[in-house]
Amino acid sequence: MTLVDAQGMPCPIPVVKAKKALQELPEAGGQVQIVVDNFIACENLEKMATGLGYGYALESQSESRFLVVLTRGEGTPAADELCCPPAVSTGEGLVVSIGQNTMGKGSDELGAILIKGFVFSLTQLMPPPSAVLLFNSGVHLAVEGANTLEDLQLLKQLGTRIRVCGTCADYYHVKDSLAAGEITNMYGIVEELATAASVINL
């Protein structure tokens, strides 16, 4: 049995960690336990389990602690079938263009949590994006202390080009604190977008 502590982790990190743990289950009957601190995470884990054909059980241990147990049954996917599908199959690949340091409109606090989950999810794509483009307030995602910095650095290690708008970094006075990626200009950003097989634009 494998225990995954996903307390304090925003969506979709508990699901991703659970899926990785499920990949290690060799036979039917194997179990993964995931501890989370919110019911939304429980619901997301249940949807994943249902979609994959895994058993699901929930134990509410307190108002902010839930134990989810996922069980591999007969005929459920093998480890290598649980991997993420390819992001794209042809061309230069997927380019992700991010022009803000939060995701969506409304609460900036919530938006910061969402953008963290989004950038983390990019690290789980196989193959990873060809490039991530950061401009306007999106450049703040690559500075020292940003909650997205570790994920951007991992993407770079995976081969993703992290391109940061130099004009934007100058405007926000963050060029000296950039800790991921390389400075580019608008022509470089346009080239990345023009040669991409597909684009996600935030």
MARSEDO-962531 format. One line per 10 residues: their letters; for each residue x, y, z of N, C-alpha, C, O. Coordinates in Angstrom, 2 decimals. Layout:
REM residues N
a> X/Y/Z/X/Y/Z/X/Y/Z/X/Y/Z ~ ...
***
This chain:
REM residues 202
mtlvdaqgmp> 0.85/-1.19/0.00/0.00/0.00/0.00/0.88/1.24/0.00/1.88/1.30/0.72 ~ 0.52/2.24/-0.80/1.28/3.48/-0.92/0.47/4.63/-0.34/-0.73/4.74/-0.61 ~ 1.12/5.47/0.45/0.46/6.63/1.04/0.98/7.90/0.38/2.18/8.12/0.31 ~ 0.06/8.73/-0.10/0.40/10.01/-0.72/-0.20/11.13/0.12/-1.42/11.19/0.29 ~ 0.63/12.01/0.64/0.15/13.16/1.41/0.03/14.35/0.48/1.04/14.94/0.10 ~ -1.19/14.71/0.11/-1.42/15.82/-0.82/-2.13/16.98/-0.12/-2.79/17.77/-0.78 ~ -1.99/17.08/1.18/-2.61/18.18/1.91/-1.95/19.51/1.53/-0.73/19.60/1.40 ~ -2.79/20.51/1.34/-2.28/21.84/1.01/-1.90/22.00/-0.44/-1.37/23.05/-0.82 ~ -2.15/21.00/-1.26/-1.75/21.06/-2.67/-2.96/21.41/-3.54/-4.01/20.77/-3.42 ~ -2.83/22.42/-4.40/-3.97/22.83/-5.23/-4.21/21.84/-6.36/-3.33/21.07/-6.73
cpipvvkakk> -5.43/21.87/-6.89/-5.78/21.10/-8.08/-4.86/21.51/-9.22/-4.60/22.70/-9.38 ~ -4.35/20.57/-10.01/-4.66/19.14/-10.04/-3.57/18.28/-9.41/-3.47/17.09/-9.73 ~ -2.75/18.86/-8.52/-1.59/18.14/-8.00/-1.98/16.84/-7.27/-1.32/15.83/-7.49 ~ -3.03/16.82/-6.42/-3.38/15.54/-5.79/-3.70/14.43/-6.80/-3.31/13.28/-6.60 ~ -4.40/14.78/-7.87/-4.74/13.78/-8.89/-3.49/13.29/-9.60/-3.34/12.09/-9.85 ~ -2.59/14.20/-9.93/-1.36/13.82/-10.64/-0.51/12.92/-9.75/0.03/11.91/-10.23 ~ -0.37/13.27/-8.47/0.42/12.46/-7.56/-0.21/11.08/-7.37/0.49/10.07/-7.29 ~ -1.53/11.04/-7.30/-2.22/9.76/-7.16/-2.01/8.89/-8.40/-1.77/7.69/-8.28 ~ -2.10/9.50/-9.57/-1.91/8.74/-10.81/-0.50/8.17/-10.89/-0.31/7.03/-11.32 ~ 0.49/8.94/-10.47/1.87/8.44/-10.47/2.01/7.26/-9.52/2.68/6.27/-9.84
alqelpeagg> 1.37/7.36/-8.36/1.43/6.25/-7.40/0.74/5.01/-7.95/1.19/3.89/-7.71 ~ -0.36/5.20/-8.68/-1.08/4.07/-9.27/-0.21/3.34/-10.29/-0.37/2.13/-10.50 ~ 0.69/4.07/-10.93/1.56/3.45/-11.92/2.48/2.40/-11.29/3.01/1.53/-11.98 ~ 2.65/2.49/-9.98/3.55/1.55/-9.30/2.83/0.31/-8.80/3.47/-0.61/-8.29 ~ 1.51/0.26/-8.95/0.77/-0.92/-8.47/0.95/-2.06/-9.46/0.53/-1.94/-10.61 ~ 1.56/-3.16/-9.04/1.86/-4.24/-10.00/0.67/-5.13/-10.33/0.54/-5.60/-11.46 ~ -0.20/-5.39/-9.35/-1.25/-6.38/-9.54/-2.60/-5.86/-9.05/-2.68/-4.86/-8.34 ~ -3.65/-6.57/-9.44/-4.99/-6.28/-8.94/-5.00/-6.42/-7.42/-4.34/-7.30/-6.86 ~ -5.75/-5.54/-6.77/-5.82/-5.56/-5.32/-4.90/-4.55/-4.66/-5.05/-4.25/-3.48 ~ -3.93/-4.03/-5.41/-3.03/-3.01/-4.86/-3.77/-1.73/-4.57/-4.73/-1.38/-5.26
qvqivvdnfi> -3.33/-1.02/-3.54/-4.03/0.19/-3.12/-3.08/1.38/-2.97/-1.91/1.24/-2.65 ~ -3.66/2.55/-3.23/-2.98/3.82/-2.97/-3.90/4.64/-2.07/-5.08/4.80/-2.36 ~ -3.35/5.15/-0.96/-4.09/6.02/-0.07/-3.61/7.45/-0.29/-2.41/7.72/-0.33 ~ -4.56/8.37/-0.42/-4.23/9.77/-0.62/-4.90/10.59/0.47/-6.11/10.51/0.66 ~ -4.11/11.39/1.19/-4.65/12.28/2.22/-4.76/13.68/1.62/-3.78/14.23/1.12 ~ -5.97/14.25/1.67/-6.20/15.61/1.16/-6.94/16.41/2.21/-7.45/15.87/3.20 ~ -7.01/17.74/1.99/-7.62/18.60/3.00/-8.87/19.32/2.50/-9.34/20.26/3.15 ~ -9.40/18.90/1.35/-10.63/19.54/0.87/-11.44/18.52/0.05/-10.89/17.59/-0.54 ~ -12.76/18.73/0.04/-13.65/17.75/-0.58/-13.58/17.81/-2.10/-13.86/16.81/-2.76 ~ -13.22/18.95/-2.67/-13.09/19.05/-4.12/-12.04/18.06/-4.61/-12.22/17.40/-5.64
acenlekmat> -10.93/17.95/-3.88/-9.89/17.00/-4.26/-10.44/15.57/-4.22/-10.08/14.75/-5.06 ~ -11.28/15.28/-3.25/-11.90/13.95/-3.16/-12.75/13.67/-4.40/-12.70/12.58/-4.96 ~ -13.52/14.66/-4.81/-14.37/14.49/-5.99/-13.54/14.29/-7.25/-13.87/13.47/-8.10 ~ -12.44/15.05/-7.36/-11.58/14.90/-8.53/-10.93/13.52/-8.56/-10.80/12.91/-9.63 ~ -10.52/13.03/-7.40/-9.93/11.68/-7.33/-10.97/10.61/-7.67/-10.64/9.60/-8.29 ~ -12.21/10.84/-7.26/-13.27/9.88/-7.58/-13.52/9.84/-9.09/-13.70/8.76/-9.66 ~ -13.52/11.01/-9.74/-13.72/11.04/-11.19/-12.60/10.31/-11.90/-12.84/9.57/-12.86 ~ -11.36/10.51/-11.44/-10.24/9.83/-12.05/-10.37/8.32/-11.87/-10.18/7.56/-12.82 ~ -10.70/7.90/-10.65/-10.83/6.46/-10.36/-11.92/5.84/-11.22/-11.74/4.75/-11.77 ~ -13.05/6.52/-11.33/-14.16/6.00/-12.13/-13.76/5.88/-13.59/-14.06/4.88/-14.25
glgygyales> -13.07/6.90/-14.08/-12.66/6.88/-15.48/-11.67/5.77/-15.80/-11.67/5.23/-16.90 ~ -10.82/5.42/-14.83/-9.81/4.39/-15.04/-10.27/3.00/-14.64/-9.61/2.00/-14.94 ~ -11.41/2.93/-13.96/-11.91/1.63/-13.52/-11.33/1.16/-12.20/-11.33/-0.04/-11.92 ~ -10.84/2.09/-11.39/-10.28/1.75/-10.08/-11.34/1.89/-9.00/-12.26/2.70/-9.12 ~ -11.21/1.08/-7.94/-12.10/1.20/-6.80/-11.83/2.48/-6.04/-10.69/2.95/-5.99 ~ -12.87/3.05/-5.44/-12.75/4.32/-4.72/-13.45/4.21/-3.38/-14.59/3.75/-3.30 ~ -12.78/4.64/-2.33/-13.38/4.70/-1.00/-12.93/5.98/-0.32/-11.79/6.42/-0.50 ~ -13.83/6.58/0.45/-13.54/7.85/1.11/-13.82/7.74/2.60/-14.86/7.25/3.02 ~ -12.86/8.21/3.41/-13.03/8.28/4.86/-12.79/9.73/5.29/-11.71/10.27/5.09 ~ -13.82/10.34/5.88/-13.70/11.70/6.38/-13.16/11.63/7.81/-13.85/11.18/8.72
qsesrflvvl> -11.92/12.08/8.00/-11.27/11.98/9.30/-11.47/13.23/10.15/-11.40/13.17/11.37 ~ -11.72/14.37/9.50/-12.04/15.62/10.19/-12.59/16.58/9.14/-12.75/16.21/7.97 ~ -12.88/17.80/9.55/-13.42/18.78/8.60/-12.41/19.15/7.53/-12.78/19.62/6.46 ~ -11.14/18.94/7.81/-10.11/19.33/6.86/-9.11/18.21/6.58/-7.96/18.47/6.20 ~ -9.53/16.97/6.77/-8.66/15.84/6.48/-9.51/14.69/5.95/-10.42/14.21/6.63 ~ -9.19/14.25/4.74/-9.92/13.17/4.10/-8.93/12.12/3.61/-7.86/12.45/3.09 ~ -9.30/10.87/3.78/-8.47/9.77/3.30/-9.19/9.09/2.14/-10.29/8.56/2.31 ~ -8.58/9.11/0.98/-9.13/8.46/-0.20/-8.31/7.21/-0.48/-7.08/7.25/-0.47 ~ -9.00/6.09/-0.72/-8.32/4.83/-1.03/-8.72/4.39/-2.44/-9.90/4.21/-2.73 ~ -7.72/4.24/-3.30/-7.93/3.77/-4.67/-7.39/2.36/-4.78/-6.27/2.08/-4.35
trgegtpaad> -8.19/1.46/-5.35/-7.82/0.05/-5.44/-7.84/-0.41/-6.89/-8.82/-0.18/-7.61 ~ -6.77/-1.05/-7.30/-6.71/-1.59/-8.66/-7.45/-2.91/-8.70/-7.18/-3.82/-7.92 ~ -8.40/-3.01/-9.63/-9.17/-4.24/-9.78/-8.73/-5.03/-11.00/-7.81/-4.63/-11.71 ~ -9.39/-6.13/-11.23/-9.10/-6.95/-12.40/-9.45/-6.17/-13.67/-10.52/-5.58/-13.77 ~ -8.54/-6.16/-14.62/-8.80/-5.53/-15.91/-8.59/-4.03/-15.94/-8.83/-3.40/-16.96 ~ -8.15/-3.44/-14.82/-7.86/-2.01/-14.84/-6.52/-1.77/-15.52/-5.71/-2.69/-15.65 ~ -6.26/-0.52/-15.97/-5.08/-0.27/-16.80/-3.77/-0.63/-16.12/-3.61/-0.48/-14.91 ~ -2.84/-1.11/-16.92/-1.48/-1.34/-16.44/-0.77/-0.01/-16.27/-1.26/1.02/-16.72 ~ 0.39/-0.04/-15.63/1.10/1.18/-15.30/1.38/2.04/-16.53/1.17/3.25/-16.49 ~ 1.84/1.42/-17.60/2.22/2.21/-18.78/1.02/2.79/-19.51/1.19/3.62/-20.39
elccppavst> -0.20/2.36/-19.15/-1.40/2.89/-19.78/-1.96/4.09/-19.03/-2.94/4.70/-19.47 ~ -1.35/4.44/-17.88/-1.82/5.55/-17.09/-1.10/6.85/-17.40/-1.43/7.89/-16.83 ~ -0.12/6.81/-18.29/0.65/8.00/-18.62/-0.21/9.01/-19.37/-1.21/8.66/-19.99 ~ 0.21/10.26/-19.30/-0.53/11.30/-20.02/-0.44/11.07/-21.51/0.60/10.61/-22.00 ~ -1.50/11.37/-22.26/-1.44/11.26/-23.72/-0.54/12.33/-24.30/-0.27/13.33/-23.64 ~ -0.07/12.12/-25.52/0.78/13.14/-26.14/0.06/14.46/-26.26/-1.14/14.50/-26.56 ~ 0.80/15.55/-26.04/0.20/16.87/-26.20/-0.10/17.13/-27.67/-1.19/17.57/-28.01 ~ 0.87/16.85/-28.53/0.69/16.96/-29.97/1.57/15.90/-30.60/2.46/15.36/-29.95 ~ 1.34/15.60/-31.85/2.11/14.53/-32.48/2.94/15.01/-33.66/3.81/14.27/-34.13 ~ 2.70/16.23/-34.16/3.43/16.70/-35.33/3.86/18.14/-35.15/3.45/18.81/-34.20
geglvvsigq> 4.69/18.63/-36.10/5.07/20.02/-36.10/6.00/20.37/-34.96/6.59/19.50/-34.32 ~ 6.13/21.66/-34.73/7.01/22.15/-33.68/6.46/21.82/-32.30/7.20/21.89/-31.31 ~ 5.19/21.47/-32.22/4.64/21.11/-30.93/3.73/22.17/-30.35/3.29/23.09/-31.03 ~ 3.48/22.01/-29.06/2.57/22.90/-28.35/3.32/24.09/-27.79/4.36/23.93/-27.15 ~ 2.81/25.28/-28.04/3.35/26.51/-27.46/2.29/27.10/-26.53/1.12/27.24/-26.91 ~ 2.70/27.43/-25.31/1.80/28.00/-24.32/2.17/29.45/-24.10/3.31/29.76/-23.74 ~ 1.22/30.33/-24.32/1.44/31.77/-24.23/0.70/32.31/-23.01/-0.52/32.22/-22.92 ~ 1.45/32.88/-22.07/0.86/33.33/-20.80/1.13/34.82/-20.62/2.29/35.23/-20.49 ~ 0.08/35.61/-20.61/0.22/37.05/-20.51/-0.23/37.63/-19.19/-0.49/38.83/-19.11 ~ -0.34/36.82/-18.16/-0.76/37.31/-16.86/-0.22/36.40/-15.77/0.10/35.24/-16.02
ntmgkgsdel> -0.13/36.93/-14.55/0.40/36.12/-13.45/-0.69/35.52/-12.58/-0.41/34.97/-11.52 ~ -1.94/35.62/-13.03/-3.06/34.91/-12.41/-3.86/34.27/-13.54/-3.64/34.56/-14.72 ~ -4.80/33.41/-13.17/-5.60/32.73/-14.18/-7.06/33.07/-13.98/-7.61/32.87/-12.90 ~ -7.69/33.59/-15.02/-9.10/33.94/-14.95/-9.32/35.30/-14.31/-8.38/35.95/-13.88 ~ -10.58/35.71/-14.26/-10.96/36.99/-13.69/-11.70/36.79/-12.38/-12.40/35.79/-12.19 ~ -11.54/37.75/-11.47/-12.18/37.65/-10.16/-11.14/37.83/-9.07/-10.49/38.87/-9.00 ~ -10.99/36.84/-8.24/-10.06/36.90/-7.12/-8.63/36.69/-7.59/-8.32/35.69/-8.24 ~ -7.75/37.64/-7.26/-6.34/37.48/-7.60/-5.71/36.34/-6.79/-4.83/35.63/-7.28 ~ -6.17/36.18/-5.56/-5.64/35.10/-4.71/-5.97/33.74/-5.33/-5.10/32.87/-5.41 ~ -7.21/33.58/-5.75/-7.61/32.34/-6.41/-6.88/32.19/-7.74/-6.44/31.10/-8.09
gailikgfvf> -6.75/33.29/-8.47/-6.07/33.24/-9.76/-4.63/32.78/-9.64/-4.13/32.09/-10.52 ~ -3.95/33.17/-8.54/-2.57/32.74/-8.32/-2.50/31.24/-8.06/-1.57/30.57/-8.49 ~ -3.50/30.71/-7.35/-3.56/29.27/-7.10/-3.80/28.51/-8.40/-3.19/27.47/-8.66 ~ -4.70/29.05/-9.22/-5.04/28.39/-10.48/-3.87/28.38/-11.45/-3.61/27.37/-12.10 ~ -3.14/29.50/-11.55/-2.02/29.54/-12.50/-0.91/28.61/-12.05/-0.21/28.03/-12.88 ~ -0.75/28.45/-10.73/0.23/27.48/-10.22/-0.16/26.08/-10.68/0.69/25.32/-11.16 ~ -1.44/25.73/-10.52/-1.90/24.40/-10.96/-1.76/24.21/-12.45/-1.44/23.11/-12.91 ~ -1.99/25.27/-13.21/-1.88/25.18/-14.67/-0.45/24.92/-15.10/-0.19/24.03/-15.91 ~ 0.50/25.69/-14.56/1.90/25.53/-14.95/2.41/24.16/-14.50/3.16/23.51/-15.22 ~ 2.01/23.74/-13.31/2.40/22.40/-12.86/1.89/21.34/-13.83/2.61/20.40/-14.16
sltqlmppps> 0.65/21.49/-14.28/0.06/20.50/-15.19/0.83/20.42/-16.49/0.88/19.36/-17.12 ~ 1.42/21.53/-16.92/2.23/21.50/-18.14/3.41/20.55/-18.00/3.84/19.94/-18.98 ~ 3.94/20.41/-16.77/5.08/19.51/-16.57/4.69/18.05/-16.72/5.55/17.19/-16.86 ~ 3.39/17.77/-16.68/2.92/16.39/-16.76/2.59/15.95/-18.19/2.33/14.77/-18.43 ~ 2.59/16.89/-19.14/2.31/16.53/-20.52/3.50/15.79/-21.13/4.65/16.15/-20.91 ~ 3.20/14.76/-21.89/4.24/14.01/-22.59/3.89/13.89/-24.07/2.91/13.22/-24.40 ~ 4.65/14.53/-24.97/5.83/15.33/-24.65/5.45/16.67/-24.03/4.32/17.13/-24.18 ~ 6.40/17.30/-23.34/6.10/18.61/-22.76/5.96/19.66/-23.85/6.31/19.39/-25.00 ~ 5.44/20.85/-23.53/5.32/21.91/-24.54/6.68/22.24/-25.15/7.71/22.16/-24.48 ~ 6.66/22.62/-26.41/7.90/23.07/-27.05/8.38/24.38/-26.43/9.59/24.58/-26.26
avllfnsgvh> 7.45/25.26/-26.11/7.83/26.56/-25.57/6.74/27.10/-24.66/5.55/26.84/-24.87 ~ 7.15/27.86/-23.66/6.25/28.65/-22.83/6.69/30.10/-22.98/7.84/30.44/-22.73 ~ 5.76/30.96/-23.38/6.04/32.37/-23.62/5.43/33.20/-22.50/4.24/33.07/-22.22 ~ 6.22/34.04/-21.87/5.75/34.87/-20.76/5.86/36.34/-21.14/6.94/36.82/-21.50 ~ 4.75/37.05/-21.08/4.77/38.47/-21.41/3.80/39.20/-20.50/3.05/38.58/-19.75 ~ 3.82/40.55/-20.56/3.06/41.40/-19.64/3.30/40.90/-18.21/4.43/40.57/-17.87 ~ 2.25/40.83/-17.36/2.50/40.42/-15.98/2.84/38.94/-15.85/3.20/38.48/-14.77 ~ 2.73/38.19/-16.95/3.15/36.79/-16.93/4.62/36.61/-16.62/5.03/35.53/-16.20 ~ 5.43/37.66/-16.82/6.86/37.54/-16.52/7.10/37.31/-15.03/8.15/36.78/-14.64 ~ 6.15/37.71/-14.18/6.31/37.50/-12.74/6.34/36.02/-12.37/6.79/35.66/-11.28
lavegantle> 5.88/35.16/-13.26/5.87/33.72/-12.97/7.27/33.13/-12.96/7.49/32.05/-12.43 ~ 8.23/33.86/-13.54/9.59/33.32/-13.66/10.58/33.99/-12.73/11.79/33.77/-12.86 ~ 10.11/34.80/-11.79/11.03/35.50/-10.89/11.28/34.68/-9.63/10.53/33.77/-9.30 ~ 12.35/35.03/-8.94/12.68/34.36/-7.68/11.51/34.50/-6.70/10.95/35.58/-6.53 ~ 11.16/33.38/-6.07/10.08/33.39/-5.09/8.70/33.11/-5.65/7.76/32.92/-4.88 ~ 8.55/33.09/-6.96/7.24/32.80/-7.56/6.85/31.35/-7.29/7.70/30.46/-7.29 ~ 5.56/31.11/-7.07/5.12/29.75/-6.78/5.16/28.85/-8.02/4.97/27.64/-7.92 ~ 5.40/29.44/-9.17/5.49/28.69/-10.43/6.93/28.45/-10.88/7.16/27.77/-11.88 ~ 7.89/29.01/-10.14/9.29/28.96/-10.59/9.82/27.54/-10.71/10.45/27.19/-11.71 ~ 9.56/26.72/-9.71/10.08/25.34/-9.73/9.54/24.57/-10.93/10.27/23.80/-11.55
dlqllkqlgt> 8.27/24.79/-11.26/7.67/24.08/-12.40/8.26/24.56/-13.72/8.49/23.76/-14.62 ~ 8.50/25.87/-13.84/9.13/26.39/-15.06/10.55/25.85/-15.21/10.98/25.53/-16.32 ~ 11.27/25.76/-14.11/12.63/25.21/-14.17/12.60/23.74/-14.58/13.47/23.28/-15.33 ~ 11.60/23.00/-14.10/11.47/21.60/-14.50/11.15/21.50/-15.98/11.71/20.65/-16.68 ~ 10.26/22.36/-16.47/9.94/22.36/-17.90/11.20/22.60/-18.74/11.40/21.96/-19.77 ~ 12.02/23.53/-18.28/13.27/23.80/-19.01/14.14/22.55/-19.05/14.73/22.24/-20.09 ~ 14.22/21.82/-17.94/15.01/20.59/-17.90/14.44/19.54/-18.86/15.17/18.72/-19.41 ~ 13.12/19.58/-19.05/12.47/18.63/-19.95/12.60/19.02/-21.42/12.18/18.28/-22.31 ~ 13.19/20.18/-21.66/13.42/20.60/-23.04/12.53/21.72/-23.54/12.63/22.13/-24.69 ~ 11.67/22.23/-22.68/10.78/23.33/-23.08/11.56/24.65/-23.10/12.32/24.94/-22.18
rirvcgtcad> 11.36/25.42/-24.14/11.97/26.75/-24.21/11.10/27.72/-23.40/9.92/27.89/-23.68 ~ 11.70/28.36/-22.40/10.99/29.36/-21.61/11.46/30.72/-22.09/12.61/31.11/-21.87 ~ 10.57/31.46/-22.75/10.92/32.74/-23.35/10.19/33.87/-22.61/8.97/33.86/-22.47 ~ 10.98/34.83/-22.14/10.44/35.93/-21.34/10.59/37.24/-22.12/11.67/37.56/-22.60 ~ 9.51/37.99/-22.24/9.52/39.26/-22.96/10.42/40.26/-22.24/10.18/40.61/-21.09 ~ 11.48/40.71/-22.93/12.41/41.64/-22.32/11.80/42.99/-22.02/12.09/43.57/-20.97 ~ 10.97/43.49/-22.92/10.30/44.78/-22.69/9.43/44.72/-21.44/9.39/45.67/-20.65 ~ 8.75/43.60/-21.26/7.86/43.43/-20.11/8.67/43.31/-18.81/8.29/43.89/-17.79 ~ 9.77/42.57/-18.87/10.62/42.43/-17.69/11.20/43.78/-17.27/11.32/44.07/-16.08 ~ 11.56/44.60/-18.25/12.05/45.95/-17.96/10.94/46.82/-17.36/11.15/47.56/-16.40
yyhvkdslaa> 9.77/46.72/-17.94/8.64/47.54/-17.48/8.32/47.26/-16.01/8.06/48.19/-15.24 ~ 8.35/45.97/-15.62/8.03/45.59/-14.24/9.27/45.57/-13.35/9.17/45.24/-12.17 ~ 10.44/45.93/-13.90/11.69/45.99/-13.14/12.02/44.64/-12.47/12.40/44.59/-11.30 ~ 11.87/43.56/-13.24/12.12/42.23/-12.69/13.23/41.49/-13.44/13.48/40.31/-13.16 ~ 13.89/42.15/-14.37/14.88/41.45/-15.19/15.99/40.84/-14.33/16.46/39.73/-14.61 ~ 16.40/41.55/-13.29/17.48/41.05/-12.44/17.05/39.91/-11.53/17.90/39.19/-10.99 ~ 15.75/39.73/-11.36/15.28/38.67/-10.47/14.72/37.47/-11.22/14.18/36.55/-10.60 ~ 14.83/37.46/-12.55/14.38/36.31/-13.32/15.23/35.09/-12.98/16.45/35.17/-12.93 ~ 14.58/33.97/-12.76/15.29/32.76/-12.36/14.96/31.57/-13.26/15.36/30.45/-12.97 ~ 14.24/31.83/-14.33/13.91/30.76/-15.29/13.74/31.38/-16.66/13.16/32.46/-16.80
geitnmygiv> 14.25/30.70/-17.67/14.03/31.13/-19.04/15.06/32.12/-19.55/16.04/32.43/-18.87 ~ 14.81/32.59/-20.75/15.71/33.53/-21.41/14.92/34.70/-21.97/13.76/34.56/-22.36 ~ 15.57/35.85/-22.01/14.94/37.06/-22.51/14.78/36.95/-24.03/15.68/36.50/-24.74 ~ 13.62/37.38/-24.51/13.38/37.44/-25.94/12.66/38.74/-26.27/12.36/39.54/-25.37 ~ 12.39/38.96/-27.54/11.65/40.15/-27.95/10.35/39.72/-28.62/10.07/38.53/-28.75 ~ 9.56/40.70/-29.05/8.25/40.37/-29.61/8.38/39.59/-30.92/7.53/38.76/-31.23 ~ 9.43/39.87/-31.68/9.63/39.10/-32.92/9.86/37.63/-32.59/9.32/36.75/-33.27 ~ 10.66/37.36/-31.56/10.89/35.98/-31.15/9.61/35.30/-30.68/9.39/34.12/-30.96 ~ 8.76/36.04/-29.97/7.48/35.49/-29.52/6.59/35.16/-30.72/5.96/34.11/-30.77 ~ 6.55/36.09/-31.69/5.74/35.86/-32.89/6.25/34.64/-33.66/5.45/33.86/-34.17
eelataasvi> 7.55/34.48/-33.76/8.12/33.32/-34.45/7.68/32.02/-33.78/7.31/31.06/-34.46 ~ 7.73/31.98/-32.45/7.31/30.78/-31.72/5.84/30.46/-32.01/5.48/29.31/-32.25 ~ 5.00/31.48/-31.99/3.57/31.28/-32.22/3.30/30.85/-33.66/2.44/30.00/-33.91 ~ 4.02/31.45/-34.60/3.77/31.18/-36.02/4.19/29.78/-36.44/3.61/29.22/-37.37 ~ 5.18/29.21/-35.76/5.68/27.89/-36.15/5.13/26.76/-35.28/5.50/25.60/-35.46 ~ 4.24/27.09/-34.33/3.68/26.08/-33.44/2.64/25.23/-34.14/1.91/25.70/-35.00 ~ 2.58/23.94/-33.75/1.52/23.07/-34.24/0.19/23.41/-33.59/-0.86/23.30/-34.22 ~ 0.25/23.84/-32.32/-0.95/24.28/-31.61/-0.53/25.25/-30.52/0.61/25.24/-30.06 ~ -1.48/26.10/-30.11/-1.18/27.16/-29.15/-2.26/27.19/-28.07/-3.45/27.09/-28.37 ~ -1.83/27.32/-26.83/-2.72/27.64/-25.71/-2.40/29.07/-25.30/-1.25/29.39/-25.02
nl> -3.39/29.92/-25.25/-3.18/31.33/-24.97/-3.95/31.73/-23.72/-5.18/31.61/-23.69 ~ -3.26/32.20/-22.69/-3.92/32.70/-21.47/-3.77/34.21/-21.41/-4.25/34.84/-20.47
***
